[in-house]
Amino acid sequence: TSIYGSSIKKVDENTKDLKPQSPYAQVKLLEENFLKKNKSKLDFITLRLGTITGISKGMRFHTAVNKFCWQAAMHQPITVWKSAYNQYRPYLDIIDAARAISFAIDNVNFDGKIYNILTINTSVKFIIKILKKYIKNIKIKKVNSQIMNQLSYHVSNKRFILEGFKYKGNLDKQILKTIKLIQNANTL
């Protein structure tokens, strides 16, 4: 979903003003355009995934939820870009990600449509509120350095829900599992 760029209004698959903010998002948009140009030769759908949350073998710790879990579990200050505290982003529970891909393969007509796949739109502030339930005395350190993808936007997942998909993910549970994983690894 990072191809949308910053937006005040909720964005959906029909949004025309796409503003990819990173090389990754730019490549994703190039891939989508390639598929559209070759629509007569290919049967496809496009899934625009929110930022994955939850434990996996290939976890990335530069994304907000995982980074904050790491910092909190290691008793480090949570570093938040000064203007990002109230920004919203779309997140996707890893279990919903796997289920959504499987559902799309089995149930969605490969007619070239785009589907946003996300469990929740939420703010950094809300993520930190969840973290504080599990780790007391969290310190927040607001930083000046701008990092890529520090933008705010809400994404609609209505189109995929209308296909019959039911999201079951839970950001709170994934944060707790991630914290426990990090804490357990830290005691080895």
C-alpha positions, 0 to 999 in steps of 0.5 A: 500500500506504500504506493499511495503516498501521503493522503488526508482522505482515505484511499482505495484501489480507484485512487488515481493520484499515486505518490510512491515515497520509496524505491520499493513503492516505485518498483511496485507501481512499475510492476502494476503498470507492466501487468496492466499493459500486458492484460490481454496476455495475462490473468492476474490480480494485484494485492497491495499489502499493508505493512506486515506485523507478527512473527516470521522467519524473515522479520524486518526490524525497520518497520514501526511495529517490529522496531518499537517492539524491539526497542521496548523489549530491550528497554531502549527508548522508542524512537519516533520521528517528531511529526510521526506520532499521530500519523496513520498507516495500514498494517497487516497481521501476518496470519491475515496476509497468508490467509488473504493470499490463499483466499485470493488464489482460491476465490477471486477472479483473476481479472486484473483488479487491485485489492488492498489487504490490511488488518487495521489502519492505526497510528504510532500513538496507538501502537505505543499505547499497546506496548505500554500494556506489556512493558512499563516505563516506556520512554519515547524519544522524538527524533529529527532525522527523516526516514523513508516512508514517514507518511500518514494515510488511511487505506480502504480494504472494503473491496476485498471484504466484498469478495467474502474475506474476513479479517481475523488479525489482531495487532495487540496479540501480534505485538505481545508475541513479538515482545515475548520472542525478543525477550526470550531471545535476549535471555539465551 
